[in-house]
Amino acid sequence: MLPPRGWNSYDSFSWIVDENAYLQNAQIMTEKLLPHGYQYAVIDFLWYRKYVDGAYTDSYGFDNIDEWGRPFPDLQRFPSSRVDRGFSQIAMDTKEHQSKFHISVTNTDDTCLDASAGRRQTASEIRLPMFSACRWHAKQMWELNANGNLVSSYSRLCATVESRDEGGTSGGRAWIATGSEGEIYLAFFNLDSMSRKMTVQISDLGKVLGRNLLEKNPCSYTEVWSGKNFGPVKEEISAVVHSHGSMVFEIIC
């Protein structure tokens, strides 16, 4: 099982990528990385925002919205969109590069007050005594708990990386997540320009997940991309990750 691979504009340009920069990177990805499975060229994050003075990631009033409340591309950054207020030309150009064109979109514009996007809320739509229709303990990036605290649901998806280089700077990252059938996923990311041995203690994983992983049943782990089975887990999971590389392990207990 391989994850989708490609180039994402946000990683290099934040939200200010333009048509020329996108197509150049799509072409480079095709020439250099397509043989290795990198095929998706993504325009991500605020492609509909005008790149003018005062506009930034959290600003309001700078978005291109048509009469039906639909966003359309910034015509200065994406001049080919002037024809149809869309990405049809860029999509065709991307296809010529033998890559697949993607953009970041949302299905609907939801508001906490159930107001309709693009118009003012009427008095009849306000439902007293609670204005907010946000669900308690919703499984999303930010959760509103019953005690009124706003907490990040990703705060537990972290694990420590033990660096063997005493006194050196850490260029490693480790992420964990759980699957629908109880499996655990551990990912190593090496941000350094040289190979790095990365280690995670099983006891640290247990602290993050809130349970003792080795208390009842033995656990085994497999590197997902290569399919290599490392057998039973002991006290730690350790691997050498190549420069700017990554590894993903599936842990079954």
N, C-alpha and C positions, 0 to 999 in steps of 0.2 A: 504494500500500500504506500503510494507516494503522495505527498501533499501537492496542491497546485503551485506551480512555480512561474514567476514572471517578474516584471518590473513595475513598481508602484511610484507614481509621481510624488506622493507626499514625502517619501523617504529622502528625496533629493531636493525638492523645491518647496516643501510645505504646500500652501494652497496657491502659489503664484505661478505655477507652470503655465507656459503658453504653447500654442500649436506647434511652433517650430521646434522647441526643446523636446516636446513629447515625441514628435515623429523622428527626430534624430536618435533619441534613446531607443525607440521601438526598432529602428533599423540596426543599431548596434547590438541590441539583444538578439535579433534574428541572426546576425552574422556571427556573433561570438557564443551565444548561449543556447540557441535553439537546439543544437545537437545534444545538449545536456538536459532537455526537457523544459526549458524556460520558454513559455509560449504566450503568456498573458501580459499585455501592456495596458496598464490601468491608469485612467485619469481619476484621481481621488480628491475628495474634500474641497468643497466650495468652488467648483468650476463655474458656478453661476454668479459668483460675486465679482463686482466691478473692481478692477485694480486701479484705484484712484486714491488721492490723499484722504486720510481718515479711515480707510478701509483696512481692517485687520481681522484676525480669526474670530473675535468676540464682538465685532461691531454690528450694528443694525442699520437698515435703511440703504444698504448698498447692493442688494441682490436684484438680479434680473428676473422679474416675475411677470408672466403674461396675464391677459384679462381673465383667464380661468384659474389663476393661482398656481400655474405650473412654472417651475424654474427653467430657464434656458441659458445656454452658455454665454459667458462674457464675450461680447463681440469684438472687443479690442484684443483680448488674448487669443481668441479662436476666430479669426476673420472668416474662415470658410463657413462658419455657422450663420453668416448673414443671409445665406440663400434660404435656409429653412428653419433657422433657430434651433438647429439640432447638430448632431455629430455624424451625419451620414457620410460626408466627404472624408472626415478623419477616419471613420470606420473602414471605408474603402481603401484609403491609403495604407492603413494598418494591415489590412488583408493582403495587399500587394507585397508587404514585407513578410508575409507568411506567418504573421502573428495574429492573436485574437484580441479584439478591442473590448475593453470593459470600462465602465464608469461607476462611481460610487453614488448610489441612489437610495432613497427610502420609499416604501410603498405609499405611505400616507403622512400627512402632517398632523400629529396628535398633540393636543394641548391638555394641560392639567385641568383646565376649567371647562373642558368640552366646548370651547369656543370654536367657531369655524375659522380656518385660516384666511387671512385677507379681509376680514370684516370685524366690526365691533360686536361684542357680546351684548345681547339684549337682556333686560331685567327678567324676562320670563325664563331665560336660560340659566339664571343663577339659582343654584339649589342650596338653600339654607338648611341647617347651620354650617354644613361643611362645604367649602368652595372646591376643595381639591378632590378629584376622583382618582388620584394616584393610589394604587393598591399597596396595602401594608405588606412588607416582607417580599416584595416582587423580586423575581430573579432577574435582575438587570444590573448595569454597572454600579448604580447607586441605590441602596435600599433604605427605606424609611421605616425604622423599627417602631414598635408600640410605645417605647419610652421617649420617642421624639428625636432620637439620634439618627443622623444621616451618616451611613457608613459605606465604605467601598466594599463591594462583594468580591473584589479581586485581592483584598488585603491578605487573604490566606493562600493565594496562589503564588507563593514565593518560597524558595528554599535557599539555604546558604551554600555557597561554593567555597570549598576549602582550598586555598592556594598553597602549593608546595614551595613557592618561591618566597621565602621569608623576606619581608621588607619590601617586596616588589609591589607594583601597582596591579590591581586585578582587572583583567580584561575579559573575565568570564561571567556569564549569566546562567542561571538555572531557573526554569519554570516548571510548575507541576499543575496537573489538572486530573480530574476523575471522569471516567466514562460512564455510560448509561447502565452497564452491567457490572459495575464495581471495579473495573480495571483502573489502574493508575498510570498516567503518562508523565514522564520526566524528560525534559528537553535541556540539552547543553548548547550554549552558544559561545563560541570563542571569537572575541572582538579584536584579538591581537594579530600582529603580522607574523607570528610564529606559532608553531604547534604548542598546545598547552594540555597538561594533565589536569583533569577536572574531577572532583570528588564530592559526593554528597553522602552524608551520614544517614543511615536508615532511621536513626533516632530523631533526626531533624525532620525527616519526612513525616514521621509519626506525630511530631508536635504540630506541624502545619495542618495535617489532616484530622487531628484530634483523636487519634487511636494508635495503639501499639501494633505495628504491622506484623511483627514476628511472634506475637503472643500465642496465637492458636495454631495457625497453619503456616507452613513454609511458603515463601514467595519465590517465584522465578521471574526472570526478566529477559526480554528480547529487544534487540535494536531494530526498530521498525523498518527503516529504509533498506538496510542490508539483509534483514531477515535472520541475522545471527543470534542464536540462543546462547545466553551466558550461564544458564543453569540456575541453581538456587542462589538467592540473595543471602549474604552474610551480614556484616556490619556496615558495609558501605557499597556504593556503586561508583566505580571509577573508570575513566576512559580518557584516552589521548584524542583530543579534537584538533583537527588541522586548522591552519590559519584561516580565519574568517569562515570557519565551517560550523556545522551543527550536527547534533545527534539526537534522536528521539528514542526513548525506551518505553516499552509497554511492560508494566509490572502486574503480574497476576498472583494473588494471594488466596 
